[in-house]
């Protein structure tokens, strides 16, 4: 299985991770915690419910994707000036 953090060096721009189902969400959370990811406020990923689209950041944080980000996930290739990479975590595993 590929490390989540390896995506940060593999792709430039924004990286959105699609988590198809509960099993995939749980695997993502477990792996992300092992790799040192937290929410941007320092809270452990297991402390909050994870939605089906999550953004990963270069400083090993994750954040929720709001309405505009969800629209971008469906139909855009860029967010602002940054390329948007859409990763299906289930396929990555």
C-alpha distances in whole Angstrom, upper triangle without the diagonal:
4,6,9,12,11,12,15,16,15,17,21,22,21,18,18,15,16,16,17,18,18,15,13,15,15,11,11,14,13,10,13,15,13,13,17,17,20,23,25,28,26,25,22,20,21,24,24,24,21,22,20,20,19,19,17,20,20,21,18,20,20,22,24,24,28,30,30,27,26,29,27,24,26,28,28,26,27,28,31,31,27,24,22,19,18,14,13,10,10,10,7,5
4,6,9,7,8,12,12,11,14,17,19,18,15,16,13,15,15,17,19,19,17,14,16,16,12,11,14,14,10,11,15,13,12,15,15,19,21,23,26,24,24,21,19,21,24,24,23,20,21,19,18,17,17,15,17,16,18,16,18,17,20,22,23,26,29,28,25,25,27,25,22,24,26,25,23,24,25,28,27,23,21,19,16,15,12,12,10,11,10,7,7
4,5,5,7,10,11,11,13,16,18,17,14,15,13,15,15,18,19,19,17,14,15,15,12,10,12,12,8,9,11,10,8,11,12,15,18,19,22,20,21,18,16,18,21,22,22,19,20,19,18,16,15,12,14,14,15,12,14,15,18,20,21,25,27,27,24,24,27,25,22,25,27,25,23,24,24,27,26,22,21,19,16,16,13,14,11,13,13,9,9
4,5,6,8,10,10,11,14,15,14,11,11,10,12,13,16,18,18,16,13,13,14,11,8,10,11,7,7,10,10,8,10,9,13,15,16,19,18,18,16,14,16,19,19,19,16,17,16,14,12,11,9,11,11,12,10,11,11,14,16,17,21,24,24,20,20,23,21,19,22,24,22,21,21,21,24,23,19,18,16,13,13,10,12,9,12,13,9,10
4,5,5,8,9,10,13,14,13,11,13,12,15,16,19,21,21,20,17,16,17,14,12,13,13,10,8,11,10,7,9,9,12,14,15,19,17,18,16,15,18,20,20,21,18,19,19,17,14,12,9,9,8,10,7,10,11,15,17,18,22,25,25,21,22,25,22,20,23,25,23,21,21,21,23,22,19,18,16,14,15,13,15,13,16,16,12,13
4,5,6,6,9,12,14,14,12,14,13,16,18,20,22,23,22,18,18,19,16,14,16,16,12,11,14,13,10,13,12,16,18,19,22,21,22,20,19,21,24,24,24,21,22,20,18,16,14,11,12,10,12,11,14,14,18,20,21,24,27,26,22,23,26,23,21,24,25,23,21,21,21,23,22,19,17,16,14,15,12,15,13,16,15,11,13
4,5,5,6,9,11,10,8,10,10,14,15,18,21,22,21,17,17,19,16,13,15,16,13,12,15,15,12,14,13,16,17,18,22,21,22,20,18,21,24,23,23,19,19,18,16,14,12,9,10,9,12,11,13,13,16,18,18,21,24,23,19,20,22,19,17,20,21,19,17,17,18,20,19,15,14,13,10,11,9,12,11,14,14,10,13
4,6,6,7,9,9,8,11,12,15,17,21,23,24,23,20,19,21,18,15,17,18,15,13,16,16,12,13,12,15,16,16,20,19,20,20,18,21,23,23,23,20,20,19,17,14,11,8,7,6,9,9,11,12,15,17,17,21,23,22,19,20,22,19,18,21,22,20,17,16,16,18,17,14,13,12,11,13,12,15,14,18,17,14,16
4,6,7,10,12,11,14,15,19,21,24,26,27,26,22,22,24,21,18,20,21,17,16,18,18,14,16,15,18,19,19,23,22,24,23,22,25,27,26,27,24,24,23,20,18,15,12,11,9,12,12,15,16,18,21,21,24,27,25,22,23,25,22,20,24,24,22,19,18,19,20,18,15,14,14,12,15,14,17,17,20,19,15,18
4,7,10,12,10,13,14,17,19,22,25,26,25,21,22,23,21,18,20,21,18,17,20,19,16,18,17,20,21,21,25,24,26,25,23,26,28,27,27,24,24,22,19,18,15,13,13,11,15,14,17,17,19,21,21,24,26,25,21,22,24,21,19,22,22,20,17,17,18,20,18,15,13,13,10,13,12,15,15,18,16,13,16
4,7,8,8,11,12,16,18,21,24,26,25,21,21,23,21,18,20,22,19,17,21,21,18,19,17,20,20,20,24,24,25,24,22,26,28,26,26,23,22,20,17,16,13,11,11,10,14,14,16,16,17,19,18,21,23,21,18,19,21,17,16,19,19,16,13,13,14,16,14,11,9,9,7,10,10,14,15,18,16,14,17
4,7,8,12,14,17,20,23,26,28,28,24,23,26,24,21,22,24,21,19,22,23,19,20,18,20,20,19,23,23,25,25,23,27,28,27,27,24,23,22,18,16,13,12,11,10,13,14,16,16,17,19,18,21,22,20,17,19,20,17,16,19,19,16,12,11,12,13,11,8,7,8,8,12,13,17,18,21,20,17,21
4,7,10,13,16,19,22,25,27,27,24,23,25,24,20,22,24,22,19,22,23,20,20,18,19,19,18,21,22,24,24,22,26,27,25,25,22,21,20,16,15,11,11,9,10,13,14,15,14,15,16,15,17,19,17,14,16,17,13,13,17,16,13,10,8,9,10,8,5,5,6,7,11,13,16,18,21,20,18,22
4,7,10,13,16,19,22,24,24,21,19,22,21,18,19,22,20,17,20,22,19,19,16,17,16,15,19,20,21,21,19,23,24,22,22,18,17,16,13,11,7,8,8,9,12,13,13,11,11,13,11,14,16,14,10,13,14,11,11,14,15,12,10,8,7,10,10,6,6,5,6,9,11,14,15,19,19,17,20
4,7,10,13,16,19,20,21,17,16,19,18,14,16,19,16,14,17,19,16,17,14,15,15,15,19,19,20,20,17,20,22,20,19,16,15,14,10,9,6,6,7,9,13,12,12,10,11,12,11,14,16,15,11,12,14,12,10,14,15,13,11,10,10,13,13,10,9,6,5,6,7,11,11,15,15,13,16
4,7,10,13,16,17,18,15,13,17,16,13,14,17,16,14,17,19,17,18,14,15,14,15,19,19,19,19,16,19,20,18,17,13,12,10,7,6,4,6,9,12,15,13,12,10,10,10,8,12,13,13,9,10,12,10,8,11,13,12,11,11,11,14,15,12,11,7,6,5,6,9,10,13,14,13,15
4,6,10,12,14,14,11,10,13,13,9,12,14,13,12,15,17,16,17,14,15,14,16,19,19,19,18,14,17,19,17,15,11,10,8,6,5,6,7,11,14,16,14,13,10,11,10,10,13,15,15,12,11,14,13,10,12,15,15,14,15,15,18,19,16,14,11,8,6,5,6,6,10,11,10,12
4,6,9,12,12,9,9,13,12,10,12,15,15,14,17,19,18,19,16,17,17,19,22,22,21,19,16,17,19,17,15,11,9,6,5,7,9,11,15,17,19,17,16,13,13,11,11,13,15,15,12,10,13,13,9,11,14,15,15,16,16,20,21,18,16,13,11,7,6,5,6,8,10,10,12
4,6,8,9,6,5,9,9,8,10,13,13,13,16,18,18,19,16,17,16,19,22,21,20,18,14,15,17,15,12,9,8,5,6,8,11,13,16,19,21,18,17,13,14,12,12,15,16,18,15,13,16,16,13,14,17,18,19,20,20,24,25,22,20,16,14,11,9,7,6,7,10,11,11
4,7,8,6,7,11,11,11,13,15,16,16,19,21,21,22,20,20,20,23,25,25,23,21,17,18,20,17,14,11,10,6,9,11,14,16,20,23,24,22,20,17,17,15,15,17,18,19,17,14,17,17,14,14,18,19,20,22,22,26,27,24,22,18,16,13,11,8,8,7,10,12,12
4,6,5,6,9,10,11,12,14,16,16,18,20,21,22,20,21,20,23,25,25,23,20,17,16,18,16,13,11,10,7,11,13,16,18,22,25,26,23,21,18,18,16,17,19,20,22,19,17,19,20,17,17,21,23,24,25,25,29,31,28,26,22,20,16,14,11,10,9,12,14,13
4,5,5,6,9,10,10,12,14,15,16,18,20,21,19,19,19,22,24,23,20,18,14,13,15,14,11,9,10,9,12,14,17,18,22,25,25,22,21,18,18,16,17,19,21,23,21,19,22,23,20,20,24,26,26,28,27,31,32,29,28,24,22,19,16,14,12,11,15,16,14
4,5,5,6,9,10,11,12,14,16,17,19,20,19,19,20,24,25,24,21,19,15,14,17,16,13,12,12,11,14,15,18,19,23,25,26,22,21,19,20,18,20,22,24,26,23,21,24,25,21,22,26,27,27,29,29,32,33,30,28,25,22,19,16,13,11,9,13,14,12
4,5,5,6,9,10,11,12,14,15,16,18,17,18,18,22,24,23,21,18,14,14,17,16,13,11,11,9,11,12,15,16,19,22,23,19,19,16,17,16,17,20,22,23,20,19,22,22,18,20,23,24,24,25,25,29,30,27,25,21,18,15,13,10,7,6,10,10,9
4,5,5,6,9,10,10,12,14,15,16,14,15,15,18,20,19,17,14,11,11,13,12,10,7,8,7,10,10,13,14,17,20,21,17,16,13,14,13,15,18,20,22,19,17,21,21,18,19,23,23,24,25,24,27,29,26,24,21,18,16,13,11,9,9,13,13,12
4,5,5,6,9,10,11,12,14,15,14,15,16,19,21,19,17,13,10,9,12,12,10,9,11,11,13,13,16,16,19,21,21,18,17,15,16,16,18,21,23,25,22,21,24,24,21,23,26,27,27,28,27,31,32,28,27,24,21,19,16,14,11,11,15,14,12
4,6,5,6,8,10,11,12,14,13,15,17,20,22,20,18,15,12,11,15,15,13,11,13,13,14,14,16,15,18,20,21,17,17,15,17,17,19,22,24,26,23,22,25,25,21,23,26,27,26,27,27,30,31,28,26,23,20,18,15,13,9,9,12,11,9
4,6,5,6,8,10,10,12,11,12,14,17,19,17,16,13,10,10,14,13,12,10,11,11,11,10,12,11,15,17,17,14,13,11,14,14,16,19,22,23,20,19,22,22,18,21,24,24,23,24,23,27,28,24,23,20,17,15,12,11,7,9,12,10,9
4,6,5,6,9,10,11,9,10,11,15,16,15,13,9,6,7,10,10,10,8,11,12,12,11,13,12,15,17,17,13,12,10,13,13,16,19,22,23,20,20,24,23,20,23,26,26,26,26,25,28,29,25,24,21,19,18,15,14,11,13,16,14,13
4,6,5,6,9,10,10,11,14,17,18,16,14,11,9,8,12,13,13,12,15,15,16,14,16,14,17,18,18,14,14,13,16,17,20,23,26,27,24,24,27,27,24,26,29,29,28,29,28,31,32,28,27,24,22,20,17,16,13,14,17,15,13
4,5,5,6,9,9,11,14,17,19,17,16,12,10,11,15,15,15,14,16,16,16,14,15,13,15,16,16,12,13,13,16,17,19,23,26,27,23,23,27,26,23,25,28,28,27,27,26,29,30,26,25,22,20,18,15,15,11,13,15,12,10
4,5,5,6,5,8,11,13,15,13,13,10,8,10,13,13,14,12,14,15,14,12,12,10,12,13,13,9,9,9,12,14,17,20,23,24,21,21,25,23,21,24,26,26,25,24,24,26,27,23,22,20,18,17,15,15,12,14,16,13,13
4,5,5,5,7,10,13,15,12,11,7,7,8,11,13,14,13,16,17,17,14,15,12,14,15,14,10,10,11,14,16,19,22,26,27,23,24,27,26,24,27,30,29,28,28,26,29,30,26,26,23,21,21,18,18,15,17,20,17,16
4,6,8,10,14,16,18,15,14,11,11,11,15,16,17,16,19,20,20,17,17,14,16,16,15,11,13,14,17,19,22,25,29,30,26,27,30,29,26,29,32,31,30,29,29,31,31,28,27,25,23,22,19,19,16,18,20,17,15
4,6,9,13,15,17,14,14,12,11,13,16,17,19,17,19,20,19,16,15,12,13,12,12,8,10,12,16,18,21,24,28,28,25,25,29,27,25,28,30,29,27,27,26,28,28,25,24,22,20,20,18,18,15,18,19,16,15
4,7,10,12,13,10,11,9,10,12,14,16,18,16,19,20,19,16,15,12,12,12,10,7,8,11,14,17,20,23,27,27,24,25,29,27,25,28,31,29,28,27,26,28,28,25,25,23,21,21,19,20,17,20,22,19,18
4,7,9,11,9,9,8,8,11,13,13,15,13,16,17,16,12,11,9,9,10,8,5,5,7,10,13,16,19,23,24,20,22,25,23,22,25,27,26,25,24,22,25,25,22,22,20,19,18,17,18,15,18,20,18,17
4,6,8,6,6,5,6,9,10,11,13,12,15,17,15,12,12,10,10,12,9,7,5,6,9,12,15,18,22,23,20,21,24,23,22,25,28,26,26,25,23,25,25,23,23,21,20,20,19,20,17,20,23,20,20
4,5,5,5,6,6,10,10,9,11,11,13,15,14,10,10,9,10,12,10,9,5,5,6,9,12,15,19,20,17,19,22,21,20,24,26,25,25,23,21,22,24,21,22,20,20,19,19,20,18,21,23,21,22
4,5,7,10,10,14,13,12,15,14,16,18,16,12,11,10,9,11,9,8,5,6,7,10,13,15,19,19,17,19,22,21,21,24,26,24,24,22,19,21,22,20,21,20,20,20,20,22,20,24,26,24,24
4,6,9,11,14,12,12,15,15,17,20,18,15,14,14,13,15,12,12,9,10,9,12,15,17,21,21,20,22,25,24,24,27,29,28,28,25,23,24,25,23,25,23,23,24,24,25,23,26,29,27,27
4,6,9,12,11,12,15,15,18,20,19,16,15,14,13,14,11,10,8,10,11,14,17,19,23,24,22,24,27,26,25,29,31,29,29,27,25,26,27,25,26,24,24,24,24,25,23,26,28,26,26
4,6,8,7,8,12,13,16,19,18,15,15,14,15,17,14,12,10,10,11,13,17,19,22,24,22,23,26,26,25,28,31,30,30,28,26,27,29,26,27,25,25,24,23,24,22,24,27,25,25
4,5,6,8,11,11,15,17,17,14,15,14,15,17,14,12,10,10,12,14,17,20,23,25,22,23,27,26,25,28,31,30,30,29,27,29,30,27,28,25,24,23,22,22,19,22,25,23,22
4,5,6,8,8,11,14,14,11,13,12,14,16,15,12,9,8,10,11,15,17,21,23,20,20,24,24,22,25,28,27,27,26,24,27,28,25,25,23,21,20,19,19,16,18,21,20,19
4,6,7,8,12,15,16,14,16,15,17,20,18,15,13,12,13,14,17,20,23,25,23,22,26,26,24,27,30,30,30,29,28,30,32,29,29,26,24,23,21,20,17,19,22,21,20
4,7,9,13,16,17,15,17,17,19,21,19,16,14,13,13,14,17,19,22,25,23,23,26,27,25,28,31,31,31,30,28,31,32,30,30,27,26,25,23,23,20,22,25,24,23
4,6,9,13,14,12,15,15,18,21,19,17,14,12,11,11,14,16,19,21,19,19,23,24,22,24,27,28,28,28,26,28,30,28,28,25,24,22,21,21,19,20,24,23,22
4,7,10,12,11,14,16,18,22,21,18,15,13,12,10,13,15,17,20,18,17,21,22,20,22,25,26,27,27,25,28,30,27,27,24,23,21,20,19,17,18,22,21,21
4,7,8,8,11,13,16,19,19,16,13,10,10,8,10,13,15,18,15,14,18,19,17,19,22,23,23,23,22,25,27,24,24,20,19,17,16,15,13,15,18,18,18
4,6,7,10,13,16,20,20,18,15,11,10,7,8,10,12,15,13,11,15,16,14,15,19,20,21,21,20,23,25,23,22,18,18,15,15,14,13,15,18,18,18
4,7,10,13,16,20,21,19,16,13,12,9,9,11,13,15,12,10,13,14,11,13,17,18,19,20,19,22,24,22,20,17,15,12,12,10,10,12,14,15,16
4,7,10,13,17,18,16,14,11,9,7,6,9,11,12,9,8,11,11,9,11,14,15,16,16,15,19,21,18,17,13,12,9,10,9,10,12,14,14,16
4,7,10,14,15,13,10,7,6,5,6,9,12,13,10,10,13,13,10,14,16,16,16,16,15,18,19,17,16,13,12,10,10,11,10,13,15,15,16
4,7,10,12,10,8,5,5,6,6,10,13,13,9,11,14,12,11,14,16,15,15,14,12,15,16,13,13,10,10,9,10,12,12,15,17,15,17
4,7,9,7,6,4,7,9,10,14,17,16,13,14,17,15,14,17,19,17,16,15,14,17,17,14,14,12,11,11,11,13,12,16,17,15,16
4,5,6,5,6,8,11,12,15,18,18,14,17,19,17,16,20,21,19,17,16,14,16,16,13,14,12,12,13,14,16,16,19,20,18,19
4,5,7,9,12,15,16,19,22,21,18,20,22,20,19,23,24,21,19,17,16,17,17,14,14,14,14,15,15,18,17,21,22,19,20
4,6,9,11,15,17,20,23,22,19,22,24,22,21,25,26,24,22,20,19,20,19,17,18,17,17,19,18,21,19,23,24,21,22
4,7,10,14,16,19,23,22,19,21,24,22,21,24,26,24,23,21,20,21,21,18,19,17,17,17,16,19,17,20,21,18,19
4,7,10,13,16,20,20,17,19,22,20,19,23,25,23,22,20,18,20,21,18,19,17,16,17,16,18,17,20,22,19,20
4,7,10,13,16,17,14,15,19,17,16,19,22,20,20,19,17,19,20,17,17,15,15,14,14,16,14,18,19,17,18
4,6,9,13,14,11,13,16,15,14,18,20,19,19,18,15,17,19,17,17,15,15,15,15,16,16,19,21,19,21
4,6,10,11,9,10,13,14,13,16,18,18,18,17,15,18,20,18,18,15,15,14,15,16,16,18,21,20,21
4,7,8,5,6,10,10,9,12,14,14,15,14,12,15,17,15,16,13,13,12,14,15,16,18,20,20,21
4,6,5,6,9,10,10,13,15,14,16,15,13,15,18,17,17,15,16,15,17,18,19,21,23,23,25
4,5,5,6,9,10,11,13,13,16,15,13,15,19,18,18,15,17,16,18,19,20,23,24,25,27
4,5,5,6,9,10,11,10,13,12,10,12,15,15,15,13,15,15,18,19,21,23,24,25,27
4,5,5,6,9,10,9,11,10,8,11,14,13,13,10,12,11,14,16,17,20,21,21,24
4,5,5,6,9,10,12,12,11,14,17,16,15,12,13,11,13,14,16,18,20,20,22
4,5,5,6,8,11,11,11,13,16,15,15,12,14,12,15,16,19,21,22,22,25
4,5,5,5,7,8,7,10,13,12,11,8,11,10,13,15,18,20,20,21,24
4,6,6,8,9,9,13,15,13,11,8,9,7,10,11,14,16,17,17,20
4,6,9,11,12,15,17,16,14,11,11,9,12,13,16,18,18,19,22
4,7,9,11,14,16,15,13,10,12,11,14,15,19,20,20,21,24
4,6,7,10,12,11,9,7,10,10,14,16,19,21,21,21,24
4,7,10,10,9,6,5,7,9,13,15,18,21,20,20,23
4,6,6,5,4,5,8,11,14,17,20,23,22,21,25
4,6,5,6,6,10,12,15,18,20,23,23,22,26
4,6,8,9,13,15,19,22,24,27,27,26,29
4,7,9,13,16,19,22,24,28,27,26,29
4,6,9,13,16,19,21,24,23,22,25
4,6,10,13,16,18,22,21,19,23
4,6,10,13,15,18,18,17,20
4,6,10,12,15,14,13,17
4,7,9,12,11,11,15
4,6,9,8,7,11
4,6,5,6,9
4,5,5,6
4,5,5
4,5
4
